[in-house]
């Protein structure tokens, strides 16, 4: 009986949180070649009516676990998308069964402190370095 309790605690504390944050849509995209991934993004943009032409580059920025403006983003994956025509975009893939997305032009994302085509770690390093210079 004691052994079953330990296994249950392990599954609940270690395995389930990872599953909850795994973001299946993002994981499928990560498993594709960059050419296939860009093809999928191109279709998504075309079908969504966005001005993009062909996606020429897709760049994974990182995932976010937290709340922003009252909305939960646990396990949300952020991608930068470069278009052959039209603006570049930042796509957020929410960690839900439907793989819901949010889209923002990169110019707008920059205004709120989130630069496209940079990892979250790179942006964090730049922010820390800028704060040190101000001191």
N, C-alpha and C positions, 0 to 999 in steps of 0.2 A: 504494500500500500504506500509506504513512504517513497519508494522508487518511482511509482507512477506520479506522485505529487511533484517530484523534482523534474521529471520529464515534462510534465504539463507546464510548470513554471518556465522551463527553458524554451519550450515552443512559444508560449505567450510573450515572453520578454525578448527573445532573440530572433526567432524566425518570423513571427507575424508582423512585427514592425517593418521588417525588410520587404515583406510581401505587400504591405499596405502602401509603401512608398515606391514600388517598383515601376509604376507608370507603364503599362503594357504597350500603349501606342508608341511612346518614346523608345522603348526597348526594341520594337519592331523596326523603327527607323534606324536605330544604331546598328542593327544587324544587316542592313543593306549596304551595297556599294554606294559610293558617293554619286555615281551616275544614276543608279536606280532611285536613290533618295531624291535627287534633284528632279527626276521625272515625276515622282509622286507629288512633290511640292508644286511643280508646274501645273499638274492636273487640278490640285486643290485650289490654287489661285485662279485658274481659268474658270473652274466651276463656281467659285465664290464671287466671280465678277471683278476681281482685283486687277489693276493695271500692272502687269508684270512681264508679259511676253514669256520667255523661257527662264527658268531658274538656272543660273550659271554657277552658284555656290551656295552651299548650306553649311552653317558653322554652329556647332553646339557650344553654347555659352556656359551652361551649367544648370543645376536644378536648385529649386528654392523650397525650403520648408518653413512656413510661417504664415502670418496674416498681414495683409496690406490693404488699407482702406476697407476694412471689415470683411474682406474676402479671403478665404483659406486657399493657400497655394501649396499645401503639403504634397511634395513630390512633383511639382510642376516643372517641366523642362522648358528651357528657353533656347530658341534657335534664331540665328540671324540668317536672312535670306537675301541673296543678291539677284536682282532681276536684269534681264537683257534690255528691257524697256520699262520705264516707270520707276518709282522709288524703291529703295531697299526696305525690307520689313524685319520686324522682330515678331516671331511667333511664340506663343506660350501654349504648350500642350498640357492641359490639366490632367491630373491623375484621377480620371473617372472612367467608367466602363465604356463611354462613347468616345473617349479621346478628344473631348471638347477643346477648341482652340480659341485663343484671343490674338488679335492682330493689331500691330501698331507700326506706323512708319518709323524708320530709324531716326529721322530728324526729330520726331516727337519724343521717342525714347531717350534721346540725348538730353532733351530739355528737363527730363525728370531724373537725370543722373545715371542712365543705363545705356552705355555705348554699345552699338552693334559691333560684331566681329571682334569682340574682346571677351575673354573668359571672365567669370565673376571674380576669380582669384586675381587676375591681372588688374581689374578695376579696383579691387580692394587694396592692392599694393600701391596703386597710383594715388588713391585717396589718403592712405597712411603717409606716403611720402610728401604729399602736398601739405598735410597737417604739420609735419615735422618742419617744413620750410617756413611755415607761418610763425612757429615758436621762436 
